[in-house]
Amino acid sequence: MKMTSYWLDSARPFASGAPGGPSGTADVAVIGAGFTGLSAALALAKKGAKVVVLEADRVAGAASGRNGGMCNNGFAQDYGGMVEKFGLDRATMLYRAFDAGVDLVEQIVAEEGIECHFGRVGKLKLAAKPEHFEKIKRSQDLLARNVDPETSLVMPQDLPSEIGSDIFYGGMLYGKSANMHMGEYGQGLAEAVVRRGGTIFEHNPLLKMRRVSGTSHELTTPHGSLIANQVLLATGTSRVGPLGWFRRRLVPVGAYLIATEPLPVDLLDRLTPRRRNTVDTRNFVSYFRTTPDNRILFGGRARFSSRSDPAADAKSGAILRRSMANFFPELADARIDYCWGGMVDMTSDRLPRAGEREGLFYSMGYSGHGTHMATYMGKIMAEVLDGKAEANPWRDFDWPAIPGYFGTPWFLPFVGAYYRYKDMVG
């Protein structure tokens, strides 16, 4: 079993990074070569800007290459709850921004010729309890009437056509959702940036940042420095560098995944006949999808932890294996070829934040729904840097610090205990 991301291990390595470190000047420096930073750099390079991307590790090596491989439209939250909180018009506008993110991923893949197995397979949300299906029915009715007619209910008696498991009570299908190979997508985005004239420095963490004037900053890495007229922070919970203000507002929560050995097609036809992205309704959520080489990739919260290392990942992987066997008893003895984890950047309300602060532009905090929203916000922030602040759907959102939090999430075990209790009682 490999203790590394299936996406990163099975993707071609990025081969067009610049040697050494940065120097001279740039129109825009982008901090982070995940989907946000690469999408922004691509959009800016296409505008003719001189763009330099600084990445602490490797292209798409953090959340962008360690996720569940899903490109799902819709909120983490219930649409009805968002309508109650923000009003119908604003909730609908935000929902459509997530839709636009999926559309943009599809567009970039086609325009740049990225071979990453993109497909509109749809997302299936499964009710873990009978009362959850009643809530799903209310939510689907509201969605279909106001913003997403491509959703539909899956009645309990129709579940066998969608999933080979008898532990659920109905579900909802989001027809616009897609999936792809995350490692190949990240590598393809990075190659597109370089092909369009951008420069990417891997293994160049930001160590020091000095404001020169206005939006101009001097940025220093272990291998060099440069002065950029504008800087976009497209990183999240990095504990390296002068990003303390953001660390007080982002909570790193571990997400963990396993991937089986390649499975016989007839077995997959029984377990997941339509090859959907699938997620359940528990607070300790589980989700799964198939991979291009016929594995089941199974992930979930497993534990509320701020650690991802081989020991923590292995412990969480054992929990996930038991959950997978509960879903699919036929997989109880399947070999597990990959087990890995990574950090999800959570905001307190599970909504992204983007804008400008003290001359720095930023977009982050996607809270587990980042594949398409990161891509979308990268392009949006390219417009914001070009003077079009109104393009940013999150421009009016407050972002207060989390009380008593300074970057070490001491409260996660208590949050985990609370959500376990909620899963037990409701």
Phi, psi and chi 1 to 4 in degrees:
 res  aa     phi    psi   chi1   chi2   chi3   chi4
   1 MET       -  128.3 -175.9  172.7   67.5      -
   2 LYS   -90.4  130.4  -64.8 -176.5  177.7 -178.2
   3 MET   -92.5   57.7  -57.5  -60.0  -68.5      -
   4 THR  -149.3  161.7 -171.5      -      -      -
   5 SER   -65.7  129.3  163.8      -      -      -
   6 TYR   -56.0  -41.9  163.7   78.9      -      -
   7 TRP   -62.1  -43.3  -55.3  122.9      -      -
   8 LEU   -75.1  -35.5  -62.1  177.1      -      -
   9 ASP   -71.5  -30.8 -172.0   61.7      -      -
  10 SER  -101.5    4.7   59.6      -      -      -
  11 ALA   -97.3  152.9      -      -      -      -
  12 ARG   -63.3  140.5  -64.9  165.5  -66.6  160.1
  13 PRO   -70.9  146.2   25.4  -33.6      -      -
  14 PHE   -69.1  125.8  173.5   58.8      -      -
  15 ALA  -117.5    8.4      -      -      -      -
  16 SER  -116.9   20.7  -59.9      -      -      -
  17 GLY   -69.6  150.6      -      -      -      -
  18 ALA   -78.5  143.3      -      -      -      -
  19 PRO   -75.6  158.2   28.6  -34.8      -      -
  20 GLY    70.7 -137.1      -      -      -      -
  21 GLY  -136.7  178.5      -      -      -      -
  22 PRO   -75.1  158.6   29.2  -35.7      -      -
  23 SER  -159.6  166.3   62.1      -      -      -
  24 GLY    75.0 -139.1      -      -      -      -
  25 THR  -130.0  164.4   62.0      -      -      -
  26 ALA  -149.2  153.3      -      -      -      -
  27 ASP   -67.1  -47.1  -65.9  -35.9      -      -
  28 VAL  -136.9  133.0 -178.6      -      -      -
  29 ALA  -107.1  129.9      -      -      -      -
  30 VAL  -109.1  125.3  177.1      -      -      -
  31 ILE   -97.2  107.0  -47.9  -57.9      -      -
  32 GLY   114.3  123.0      -      -      -      -
  33 ALA  -106.5   45.5      -      -      -      -
  34 GLY   -90.6 -165.0      -      -      -      -
  35 PHE   -65.3  -36.7  -64.3  157.3      -      -
  36 THR   -61.5  -53.9  -56.2      -      -      -
  37 GLY   -64.3  -40.8      -      -      -      -
  38 LEU   -70.0  -39.5  -66.3  173.5      -      -
  39 SER   -64.6  -43.5  174.7      -      -      -
  40 ALA   -62.4  -45.8      -      -      -      -
  41 ALA   -62.3  -39.0      -      -      -      -
  42 LEU   -63.2  -47.3  177.3   59.9      -      -
  43 ALA   -63.8  -40.2      -      -      -      -
  44 LEU   -69.7  -41.2  -70.8  161.5      -      -
  45 ALA   -63.0  -37.2      -      -      -      -
  46 LYS   -66.4  -24.3  -71.5  167.8   72.4  173.3
  47 LYS   -80.8   -7.9  -72.0  174.6  174.3  -76.6
  48 GLY    97.7    5.9      -      -      -      -
  49 ALA   -75.6  150.8      -      -      -      -
  50 LYS   -85.5  109.3 -178.9 -178.3  178.7 -178.2
  51 VAL  -115.7  133.1 -176.4      -      -      -
  52 VAL  -122.7  129.1  173.1      -      -      -
  53 VAL  -107.6  127.2 -178.8      -      -      -
  54 LEU  -108.6  121.9  -56.6  178.5      -      -
  55 GLU  -122.3  129.5  166.4   55.0   44.3      -
  56 ALA   -66.5  -33.7      -      -      -      -
  57 ASP  -123.4 -106.3 -170.0    8.1      -      -
  58 ARG  -125.9  159.9   56.8  172.9  -70.2 -173.0
  59 VAL   -53.5  129.6  159.2      -      -      -
  60 ALA    54.0   31.3      -      -      -      -
  61 GLY   -86.9  -13.4      -      -      -      -
  62 ALA  -101.3 -126.7      -      -      -      -
  63 ALA   -57.5  -34.9      -      -      -      -
  64 SER   -65.1  -25.8  -65.6      -      -      -
  65 GLY  -112.9   11.5      -      -      -      -
  66 ARG  -127.7   20.5  -64.2 -179.8  171.0  -85.4
  67 ASN  -100.1 -170.8   55.8   55.4      -      -
  68 GLY   -82.8    1.4      -      -      -      -
  69 GLY    77.8   18.3      -      -      -      -
  70 MET  -108.1  149.3  -60.3 -178.5 -174.9      -
  71 CYS  -129.6   68.4 -167.3      -      -      -
  72 ASN   -92.3  133.7  -68.2  -29.4      -      -
  73 ASN   -79.2  168.3   70.3  -49.2      -      -
  74 GLY    93.0  162.4      -      -      -      -
  75 PHE   -81.7  163.1  -62.6  125.3      -      -
  76 ALA   -68.6  -30.4      -      -      -      -
  77 GLN   -91.6  164.7  -58.0   86.8  -17.1      -
  78 ASP   -70.5  134.4  174.7   66.7      -      -
  79 TYR   -60.1  -39.9  174.5   69.2      -      -
  80 GLY   -60.4  -40.7      -      -      -      -
  81 GLY   -65.2  -35.9      -      -      -      -
  82 MET   -67.6  -37.2  -66.9  -71.3  -77.3      -
  83 VAL   -63.2  -42.9  170.4      -      -      -
  84 GLU   -63.3  -36.4  -69.8  179.5    6.4      -
  85 LYS   -79.6  -41.5 -175.7  173.9 -176.8  178.9
  86 PHE  -114.5   -8.9  -63.6  115.2      -      -
  87 GLY    90.0  157.1      -      -      -      -
  88 LEU   -61.5  -47.0  178.1   61.3      -      -
  89 ASP   -63.9  -45.2  -70.0  -14.9      -      -
  90 ARG   -71.5  -40.3 -163.8  175.9 -162.3 -166.3
  91 ALA   -61.9  -39.5      -      -      -      -
  92 THR   -67.5  -40.0  -62.6      -      -      -
  93 MET   -60.6  -44.2  179.0  -87.9  -69.1      -
  94 LEU   -66.9  -40.3  -65.2  175.7      -      -
  95 TYR   -58.9  -43.0 -170.7   96.8      -      -
  96 ARG   -68.6  -25.4  -73.0 -179.9  174.9  148.7
  97 ALA   -64.4  -39.7      -      -      -      -
  98 PHE   -65.7  -40.3  -79.0   79.6      -      -
  99 ASP   -58.0  -45.2  -77.2   -4.0      -      -
 100 ALA   -62.7  -30.0      -      -      -      -
 101 GLY   -63.8  -43.9      -      -      -      -
 102 VAL   -63.0  -43.4 -177.1      -      -      -
 103 ASP   -60.0  -41.0  -66.9  -18.7      -      -
 104 LEU   -66.8  -41.7  179.7   60.7      -      -
 105 VAL   -56.7  -48.0  170.9      -      -      -
 106 GLU   -59.3  -41.2 -175.0  174.5   38.6      -
 107 GLN   -64.6  -46.5  176.4 -173.8  -29.8      -
 108 ILE   -63.7  -43.4  -69.3  174.2      -      -
 109 VAL   -56.7  -42.9  166.1      -      -      -
 110 ALA   -70.8  -47.3      -      -      -      -
 111 GLU   -66.3  -37.3  -71.1 -179.8   -7.8      -
 112 GLU   -96.8    1.5  -58.8  -62.3  -24.1      -
 113 GLY    63.3   40.7      -      -      -      -
 114 ILE   -85.0  119.1  -59.5  174.4      -      -
 115 GLU   -88.8   93.2  -62.8  179.0    2.3      -
 116 CYS  -136.4   19.2   61.2      -      -      -
 117 HIS    59.8   37.1  -57.5  -85.2      -      -
 118 PHE   -64.7  133.6  179.9   91.9      -      -
 119 GLY  -153.9  140.0      -      -      -      -
 120 ARG   -85.7   78.1  -64.2  -94.5 -170.7  170.6
 121 VAL   -85.2  -17.0  -62.0      -      -      -
 122 GLY    84.1  153.1      -      -      -      -
 123 LYS  -110.3  133.6  178.9 -178.3   81.4  170.0
 124 LEU  -108.3  118.5  179.1   63.9      -      -
 125 LYS  -101.2  118.0 -174.3  174.2 -175.9  177.8
 126 LEU  -102.8  134.2  -66.9  168.0      -      -
 127 ALA   -78.8  118.3      -      -      -      -
 128 ALA   -78.4  -17.8      -      -      -      -
 129 LYS  -140.1  156.4  -63.3 -176.3  178.2 -177.1
 130 PRO   -57.1  -39.8  -25.5   34.4      -      -
 131 GLU   -68.2  -24.9   55.0  -91.2   30.5      -
 132 HIS   -66.3  -35.0  -67.3 -175.2      -      -
 133 PHE   -68.3  -32.7 -172.9   53.1      -      -
 134 GLU   -63.8  -39.0  -65.9  -55.1  -48.2      -
 135 LYS   -68.2  -39.9 -175.7  176.0 -178.9  179.7
 136 ILE   -59.9  -41.5  -78.7  176.2      -      -
 137 LYS   -62.9  -41.9  -73.9 -166.2  -71.9 -173.6
 138 ARG   -65.1  -41.0  -66.0 -169.4  -62.6  -89.2
 139 SER   -66.0  -43.1  179.3      -      -      -
 140 GLN   -64.7  -37.6 -169.0  -84.3  -31.6      -
 141 ASP   -62.5  -43.2  177.1   67.9      -      -
 142 LEU   -66.4  -42.3 -165.4   61.1      -      -
 143 LEU   -62.0  -48.0  -78.7  168.6      -      -
 144 ALA   -64.0  -34.7      -      -      -      -
 145 ARG   -76.5  -28.9  -77.5 -169.8  -74.1  111.3
 146 ASN  -112.4  -33.0  -69.4  -66.9      -      -
 147 VAL  -148.1  -26.5   68.3      -      -      -
 148 ASP  -140.4   81.2 -164.9  -12.1      -      -
 149 PRO   -69.2   -7.4   24.3  -33.9      -      -
 150 GLU   -86.2    7.9  -66.0 -175.0   44.3      -
 151 THR   -88.3  155.4   58.4      -      -      -
 152 SER  -155.1  155.2   58.7      -      -      -
 153 LEU   -84.4  147.1  -70.7  175.3      -      -
 154 VAL  -114.6  107.4 -179.6      -      -      -
 155 MET   -69.0  155.1  -57.3  -55.1  -69.6      -
 156 PRO   -52.4  -40.3  -28.0   35.5      -      -
 157 GLN   -70.9  -14.6   64.4  -90.7   21.5      -
 158 ASP   -97.8   -1.8  -63.1  -35.1      -      -
 159 LEU   -59.6  -35.3  -81.2  178.5      -      -
 160 PRO   -57.7  -23.0  -29.0   37.7      -      -
 161 SER   -76.9  -11.1   68.4      -      -      -
 162 GLU  -112.9  -32.3  -69.0  -76.2   -7.7      -
 163 ILE  -153.6  138.6 -177.2  171.1      -      -
 164 GLY   -90.6   58.4      -      -      -      -
 165 SER  -144.7  143.2  178.0      -      -      -
 166 ASP  -111.2   24.2   60.0    2.8      -      -
 167 ILE  -104.2    6.7   66.1  171.2      -      -
 168 PHE  -115.7  168.9  -61.8  103.1      -      -
 169 TYR  -127.0   33.2  -60.8   89.2      -      -
 170 GLY   111.9  178.1      -      -      -      -
 171 GLY  -170.7 -175.7      -      -      -      -
 172 MET  -133.3  138.3  175.2  165.0   54.6      -
 173 LEU  -105.5  127.1  179.1   63.4      -      -
 174 TYR   -99.9  105.4  -66.7   76.1      -      -
 175 GLY   -71.2  -21.0      -      -      -      -
 176 LYS   -82.4  -14.9  -61.8  175.4 -174.2  174.5
 177 SER   -68.8  153.4  -66.9      -      -      -
 178 ALA  -137.6  172.8      -      -      -      -
 179 ASN  -144.3  171.9   64.4   28.1      -      -
 180 MET  -166.9  174.8   60.2 -175.5  171.7      -
 181 HIS   -85.9  110.1 -170.1  -62.5      -      -
 182 MET   -66.1  -37.5  -64.4  -64.4  167.3      -
 183 GLY   -65.9  -42.5      -      -      -      -
 184 GLU   -68.4  -35.8  -65.6  -71.2    1.2      -
 185 TYR   -64.3  -46.7  177.4   62.6      -      -
 186 GLY   -61.7  -43.4      -      -      -      -
 187 GLN   -64.3  -40.3 -173.2  -90.0  -11.9      -
 188 GLY   -66.8  -39.3      -      -      -      -
 189 LEU   -61.6  -44.3  -93.1 -177.9      -      -
 190 ALA   -64.3  -43.0      -      -      -      -
 191 GLU   -62.6  -36.9  -67.1  -71.3   -6.0      -
 192 ALA   -64.9  -39.5      -      -      -      -
 193 VAL   -59.0  -48.1  169.3      -      -      -
 194 VAL   -66.5  -40.9  175.5      -      -      -
 195 ARG   -61.7  -30.1 -170.7  166.6   58.1 -113.1
 196 ARG   -88.2    0.7  -60.3  -76.5 -174.1  168.0
 197 GLY   110.8   -1.8      -      -      -      -
 198 GLY   -79.3  165.3      -      -      -      -
 199 THR  -123.9  133.9  -56.6      -      -      -
 200 ILE  -122.3  124.3  -60.1  174.3      -      -
 201 PHE  -108.1  108.7  -69.9   99.3      -      -
 202 GLU   -81.3  162.2  -64.7 -178.3  -64.9      -
 203 HIS    55.9   39.2  -50.3  -67.4      -      -
 204 ASN  -130.8   74.0  -91.1  -93.2      -      -
 205 PRO   -66.2  144.4   25.3  -34.8      -      -
 206 LEU   -73.5  118.4  176.0   65.5      -      -
 207 LEU  -104.0  -30.5  -61.4 -178.7      -      -
 208 LYS  -148.5  143.1 -176.6  179.4  178.1 -177.9
 209 MET  -139.2  127.0 -179.3  165.0   51.0      -
 210 ARG  -125.7  124.9  179.4  178.9   67.8   86.0
 211 ARG   -74.7  124.5 -170.3  175.6 -171.6  178.5
 212 VAL   -86.4  -54.4  177.4      -      -      -
 213 SER  -172.9  143.7   63.3      -      -      -
 214 GLY    54.7 -117.8      -      -      -      -
 215 THR  -100.1    4.9   61.6      -      -      -
 216 SER   -85.4  133.8  176.7      -      -      -
 217 HIS  -137.7  148.9  -71.0   74.8      -      -
 218 GLU   -95.7  128.5 -178.9 -177.4   28.0      -
 219 LEU  -117.0  134.2  -53.0  173.4      -      -
 220 THR  -123.6  131.8  -58.3      -      -      -
 221 THR  -118.7  175.1   79.7      -      -      -
 222 PRO   -62.9  -14.8  -22.8   33.9      -      -
 223 HIS  -117.4    5.4  -52.9  -66.4      -      -
 224 GLY   160.4 -176.4      -      -      -      -
 225 SER  -148.4  159.0   63.5      -      -      -
 226 LEU  -150.2  163.8   84.0  162.0      -      -
 227 ILE  -111.1  126.2  -66.4  177.5      -      -
 228 ALA  -116.7  138.9      -      -      -      -
 229 ASN   -66.3  -32.4  -67.9  -25.1      -      -
 230 GLN  -139.9  150.8  -65.1  173.7  -53.4      -
 231 VAL  -130.2  130.7  177.1      -      -      -
 232 LEU  -112.1  118.6  172.2   63.2      -      -
 233 LEU   -83.6  110.8  -63.8  178.0      -      -
 234 ALA  -120.0   36.4      -      -      -      -
 235 THR  -122.6  166.2 -176.6      -      -      -
 236 GLY  -117.7  -98.3      -      -      -      -
 237 THR   -90.1   22.2   55.3      -      -      -
 238 SER   -53.7  132.1  171.3      -      -      -
 239 ARG   -97.1    7.7  -59.5 -161.4  178.1 -173.3
 240 VAL  -103.9  134.5  177.2      -      -      -
 241 GLY    99.8  172.5      -      -      -      -
 242 PRO   -85.6   64.1   32.4  -35.6      -      -
 243 LEU  -122.6   32.2  -53.8  176.0      -      -
 244 GLY   -60.7  -37.5      -      -      -      -
 245 TRP   -58.9  -39.5 -171.1   87.3      -      -
 246 PHE   -74.9  -35.4  -62.7   95.8      -      -
 247 ARG   -62.4  -26.5  -78.2 -167.6  -77.4  -91.1
 248 ARG   -75.3   -7.7  -69.5 -155.7   61.7 -162.8
 249 ARG  -119.0   -7.0  -72.3  153.3  173.7   82.1
 250 LEU  -119.7  129.7  -69.7  170.9      -      -
 251 VAL  -106.5  118.4  179.4      -      -      -
 252 PRO   -78.5  118.7   28.4  -31.5      -      -
 253 VAL  -118.4  130.0  178.9      -      -      -
 254 GLY   -67.6  135.8      -      -      -      -
 255 ALA  -121.1  139.5      -      -      -      -
 256 TYR  -132.2  147.1  -54.2   96.4      -      -
 257 LEU  -143.6  154.8  -61.6  103.5      -      -
 258 ILE  -131.7  156.4   55.5  175.2      -      -
 259 ALA  -134.1  131.7      -      -      -      -
 260 THR   -75.6  174.5   69.0      -      -      -
 261 GLU   -63.8  161.1   62.7 -172.7  -50.2      -
 262 PRO   -57.7  134.5  -24.6   34.4      -      -
 263 LEU  -109.7  153.2  -59.9  171.1      -      -
 264 PRO   -60.3  142.4  -21.4   32.6      -      -
 265 VAL   -61.4  -37.5  172.0      -      -      -
 266 ASP   -65.5  -31.3   61.5  -22.7      -      -
 267 LEU   -69.3  -45.5  175.0   57.8      -      -
 268 LEU   -61.7  -35.5  -67.9  177.7      -      -
 269 ASP   -62.8  -30.0  -72.5  -16.5      -      -
 270 ARG   -79.2  -41.0  -68.8 -163.6  -57.6  -85.5
 271 LEU   -80.5  -40.5  -58.5 -176.5      -      -
 272 THR  -144.8   71.4  175.3      -      -      -
 273 PRO   -59.1  -27.7   17.2  -30.0      -      -
 274 ARG  -105.2    3.3  -58.9 -178.2 -171.7  -86.0
 275 ARG    56.2   40.7  -52.7  -63.0 -164.6  -91.0
 276 ARG   -73.2  159.1  -50.8  -77.3 -164.1 -159.7
 277 ASN   -71.2  130.7  -59.8  -25.9      -      -
 278 THR  -130.6  136.8  -55.5      -      -      -
 279 VAL  -143.3  147.0   59.1      -      -      -
 280 ASP  -103.0  179.5   71.5    6.1      -      -
 281 THR  -100.5    7.9   55.1      -      -      -
 282 ARG   -74.1  156.6  -65.0  177.9  -58.7  166.1
 283 ASN   -65.6  -41.2  -68.9  -68.8      -      -
 284 PHE   -84.9   74.0  -93.9   76.7      -      -
 285 VAL   -66.0  146.2   63.9      -      -      -
 286 SER  -119.0  149.1  -65.4      -      -      -
 287 TYR  -149.8  157.0   50.2   85.4      -      -
 288 PHE  -155.2  163.4   71.8   88.3      -      -
 289 ARG  -158.5  167.2   57.1  156.4  -69.1 -171.8
 290 THR   -93.0  158.9   56.5      -      -      -
 291 THR  -104.4  167.1   65.3      -      -      -
 292 PRO   -59.1  -24.6  -27.6   36.1      -      -
 293 ASP  -105.1   27.4   56.6   -8.6      -      -
 294 ASN    70.8   34.0  -66.2  -31.1      -      -
 295 ARG   -94.7  158.4  -55.5  171.8 -170.1  -89.2
 296 ILE   -95.6  121.4  -70.0  -80.0      -      -
 297 LEU   -99.8  120.8 -174.4  152.4      -      -
 298 PHE  -125.0  127.3 -166.7   95.0      -      -
 299 GLY  -138.6  176.7      -      -      -      -
 300 GLY   168.1 -179.0      -      -      -      -
 301 ARG   -67.8  -40.7 -167.0   69.3   59.3 -133.9
 302 ALA    59.7  -62.4      -      -      -      -
 303 ARG  -143.5  150.7  -57.4  179.6  -57.9  130.4
 304 PHE   -88.5   99.2  -91.9   76.6      -      -
 305 SER  -141.4  152.8  169.0      -      -      -
 306 SER  -106.0   21.2   60.9      -      -      -
 307 ARG  -115.0  142.3  -73.8  178.6   54.6 -154.3
 308 SER  -140.3  104.6  176.8      -      -      -
 309 ASP  -148.1  170.7   54.2   46.2      -      -
 310 PRO   -53.8  -39.4  -30.8   37.1      -      -
 311 ALA   -69.0  -46.2      -      -      -      -
 312 ALA   -66.2  -39.7      -      -      -      -
 313 ASP   -65.6  -41.3  -65.6   -7.9      -      -
 314 ALA   -64.6  -41.1      -      -      -      -
 315 LYS   -62.1  -44.0 -175.9  174.9 -178.8  178.7
 316 SER   -69.1  -36.3  -61.9      -      -      -
 317 GLY   -60.9  -36.3      -      -      -      -
 318 ALA   -65.2  -38.5      -      -      -      -
 319 ILE   -64.0  -43.2  -63.9  171.2      -      -
 320 LEU   -64.7  -38.3  -69.5  174.3      -      -
 321 ARG   -61.8  -40.8  179.5  167.4 -169.2  150.1
 322 ARG   -65.1  -39.8  -68.8 -165.7  -65.3  -89.2
 323 SER   -64.2  -41.5  -64.9      -      -      -
 324 MET   -62.5  -41.4 -176.5  177.6   71.1      -
 325 ALA   -66.4  -30.3      -      -      -      -
 326 ASN   -68.2  -40.8 -174.7   46.4      -      -
 327 PHE   -63.1  -50.9  -86.5   46.4      -      -
 328 PHE  -131.6   89.9  -58.3  121.2      -      -
 329 PRO   -53.9  -27.3  -27.8   36.1      -      -
 330 GLU   -65.3  -15.7  -71.9 -176.8   82.5      -
 331 LEU   -99.7    7.9  -63.9 -177.7      -      -
 332 ALA   -58.5  -32.9      -      -      -      -
 333 ASP  -107.9   10.6  -63.1  -38.4      -      -
 334 ALA   -66.4  141.2      -      -      -      -
 335 ARG   -70.6  137.8 -171.4 -180.0   73.8 -124.8
 336 ILE   -99.3  118.1  -55.8  -59.8      -      -
 337 ASP   -93.5  -26.1  -78.1   -6.7      -      -
 338 TYR  -136.6  143.0  -68.7   89.6      -      -
 339 CYS  -145.7  126.8  174.7      -      -      -
 340 TRP  -155.6  169.6   74.9   95.5      -      -
 341 GLY  -143.5  178.7      -      -      -      -
 342 GLY  -174.9  171.8      -      -      -      -
 343 MET   -97.3  132.7  -66.7  -65.1  105.2      -
 344 VAL  -101.2  130.0  173.8      -      -      -
 345 ASP   -85.0  105.7  -64.5  -20.4      -      -
 346 MET   -98.7  135.0  -67.9  -77.3 -170.6      -
 347 THR   -95.8  167.1   59.8      -      -      -
 348 SER   -65.5  -28.3   58.4      -      -      -
 349 ASP  -107.3    7.2   59.6    4.9      -      -
 350 ARG    62.5   30.6  -59.6 -171.1   66.8 -170.4
 351 LEU  -120.0  145.9  -67.5  172.5      -      -
 352 PRO   -64.8  167.7  -16.3   28.9      -      -
 353 ARG  -134.8  141.3  -67.6  -62.8 -169.4  -82.9
 354 ALA  -155.2  147.3      -      -      -      -
 355 GLY   161.3 -146.0      -      -      -      -
 356 GLU  -134.6  138.1  179.6 -173.0   -5.8      -
 357 ARG  -140.7  120.3  177.7 -175.9  178.9  -88.2
 358 GLU    49.3   45.9  -64.4 -176.1   -6.1      -
 359 GLY    83.0   -0.6      -      -      -      -
 360 LEU  -107.2  134.4  -75.1  174.3      -      -
 361 PHE   -95.6  148.5  -62.1   89.9      -      -
 362 TYR  -152.5  154.3   62.9   89.8      -      -
 363 SER  -153.0  124.6 -177.8      -      -      -
 364 MET  -169.7 -178.7   54.0 -172.2   69.1      -
 365 GLY    78.0   41.9      -      -      -      -
 366 TYR   -76.6  -12.6  -55.8  113.5      -      -
 367 SER    58.8   42.1  -57.9      -      -      -
 368 GLY    89.2    1.2      -      -      -      -
 369 HIS  -124.7   47.8  -76.9   62.3      -      -
 370 GLY   -98.1  -19.5      -      -      -      -
 371 THR   -53.5  -56.6  -63.9      -      -      -
 372 HIS   -83.4  -36.5   54.0  -57.1      -      -
 373 MET   -68.2  -34.5 -175.7   51.0   63.6      -
 374 ALA   -64.6  -44.9      -      -      -      -
 375 THR   -60.4  -45.4  -59.9      -      -      -
 376 TYR   -63.7  -46.5  178.3   71.1      -      -
 377 MET   -70.5  -26.1  -72.5  -53.3  -59.2      -
 378 GLY   -60.4  -47.2      -      -      -      -
 379 LYS   -66.4  -40.5 -176.8  176.5 -178.9 -178.3
 380 ILE   -61.7  -42.8  -70.4  -64.7      -      -
 381 MET   -68.1  -26.8  -68.6  -50.6  -66.3      -
 382 ALA   -62.1  -36.1      -      -      -      -
 383 GLU   -71.0  -39.8  -64.6  -59.4  -49.3      -
 384 VAL   -62.2  -44.1  172.5      -      -      -
 385 LEU   -63.2  -23.6  -92.3   65.7      -      -
 386 ASP   -88.2   10.4 -154.0   18.4      -      -
 387 GLY    96.2    9.5      -      -      -      -
 388 LYS  -110.1   68.5  -58.5  171.4 -175.4  173.7
 389 ALA   -60.3  -28.1      -      -      -      -
 390 GLU   -67.6  -12.7   69.0  -80.6    1.7      -
 391 ALA   -71.8  -18.9      -      -      -      -
 392 ASN   -81.9  113.5  177.3   13.4      -      -
 393 PRO   -68.7  -15.7   23.9  -32.6      -      -
 394 TRP  -104.4   14.0  -46.8  102.7      -      -
 395 ARG   -64.3  -28.1   61.6 -171.5  178.8  -82.8
 396 ASP  -100.4    9.6  -63.5  -33.0      -      -
 397 PHE   -86.3  127.2  -81.1   67.7      -      -
 398 ASP   -66.4  157.0  -67.4  -26.5      -      -
 399 TRP  -143.8   74.0 -161.6    9.1      -      -
 400 PRO   -73.1  154.4   26.7  -33.8      -      -
 401 ALA   -66.0  151.6      -      -      -      -
 402 ILE   -78.4  122.9  -61.8  170.1      -      -
 403 PRO   -56.1  132.9  -25.4   35.2      -      -
 404 GLY    74.2   10.9      -      -      -      -
 405 TYR  -116.0  128.0  174.2   57.4      -      -
 406 PHE  -129.6   22.8  -63.1   92.6      -      -
 407 GLY   117.0  -17.2      -      -      -      -
 408 THR  -108.2  110.6  -60.1      -      -      -
 409 PRO   -79.5   74.6   27.5  -31.9      -      -
 410 TRP   -62.5  -20.9   52.9  -91.8      -      -
 411 PHE   -88.9   -4.0   44.3   78.6      -      -
 412 LEU   -60.3  -40.8  -78.5 -176.3      -      -
 413 PRO   -59.2  -34.8  -25.8   36.0      -      -
 414 PHE   -70.8  -38.8  -57.4  100.1      -      -
 415 VAL   -62.7  -43.5  174.4      -      -      -
 416 GLY   -61.2  -42.5      -      -      -      -
 417 ALA   -63.4  -38.7      -      -      -      -
 418 TYR   -63.0  -45.3  169.9   71.3      -      -
 419 TYR   -70.6  -32.9  -79.2  128.9      -      -
 420 ARG   -62.5  -41.2  -75.5 -170.0 -173.1  -80.6
 421 TYR   -63.4  -43.7  171.3   76.3      -      -
 422 LYS   -61.3  -38.4  -71.8 -169.9   68.9  173.9
 423 ASP   -65.9  -33.5  -79.3  -22.3      -      -
 424 MET   -73.0  -40.6  -73.9 -169.4  -60.4      -
 425 VAL   -94.0  -19.7  -59.8      -      -      -
 426 GLY  -154.6      -      -      -      -      -
